[in-house]
Amino acid sequence: MLQQVIDQRRHSLGQLEVGRVLPHRSRRMVGPFVFFDHMGPVQWAAGLPREADIRPHPHIGLATISWLFEGWMMHRDSVGSEQPILPGEVNWMTAGSGITHSERFEQQRAQGGPLHGIQTWVALPDGQEEIAPSFDHIDAADVPLIDEPGLRGRLIAGSALGLRSPVPVHSPLFYFHLELAPGQVLPLPPGEVAAYVVAGALAVGSQTLQPGQLGVFAPGAQARASEPTTLMLFGGEPVGERFVDWNFVSSSRERIEQAKADWRAGRMKLPDADDQEFIPLP
């Protein structure tokens, strides 16, 4: 059975609309996952204005994961990374003590095109919230593959179901993109587990998760695809209470207030390759 079902809430980020399921007033985290946005899908025409871009902004105390089904994004950050993000590749940015980055849609601006993907934040565990910031890019060929009858997908990060990702995670977790055939049973790792349905339908007991819904599983739950289904399966060991304020995550409210003050005062370095504008503190 399901402990909880959360419907996405639609948010407009300029030209981009996202469906957000975490954090939610009734559920702040699943394992260490503290934020989950479904980006798009959207099809942009050539000439997309620069206002559609996500201008430089800061993070502390977390790692971000950008995963694309379709489209293209350019990532630039304050540790010197400049990396195009493509479908099937993993881009893991560890904010730690503080990082700034931007996400630009230059390809769509030049020639048009789609954008469809997921962005998640993972809270860093106690003792590692203030580690040095870093960025890791994993090519699609190095992302572990599940390819079984009725079940196909990728382990984006962490380890579970006999697979281990090369992404340098900081606590026990797992994050899959899975495609299920009708009738296929969804394998569920132990611990805190949730599934977000991108397309299709997932039956869990007498309940059915539809696209745009996040389901948190009770221990011993069984789930089965009712039709061809695409979903994100994630979870892991909890890291303890975390506060979220704007783009900052921490076990300390005081640390978040310091980060807000640092950003407001211009004390956080902007990306070298994208330092002419930024998103002000709300």
Salt bridges, closest charged atoms under 4 A:
GLU17 OE1 - ARG10 NH2 3.17
ASP37 OD1 - ARG20 NE 2.68
ASP53 OD2 - ARG104 NH1 3.24
ASP53 OD2 - ARG109 NH2 3.02
ASP77 OD2 - HIS75 NE2 2.65
GLU82 OE2 - ARG76 NE 2.84
GLU89 OE1 - HIS137 NE2 3.62
GLU106 OE2 - ARG76 NH1 2.78
ASP126 OD1 - ARG242 NH2 2.90
GLU129 OE1 - ARG242 NE 3.56
GLU130 OE2 - ARG255 NE 2.74
ASP139 OD1 - HIS137 NE2 3.06
ASP147 OD2 - ARG152 NH1 2.81
GLU179 OE2 - HIS177 NE2 2.96
GLU192 OE1 - ARG27 NH2 3.58
ASP245 OD2 - LYS260 NZ 3.16
GLU257 OE2 - LYS260 NZ 3.29
ASP262 OD1 - ARG267 NE 2.87
ASP272 OD1 - LYS269 NZ 2.80
ASP274 OD2 - ARG104 NE 2.84
GLU277 OE2 - ARG50 NH2 2.84
GLU277 OE2 - ARG104 NH2 2.86
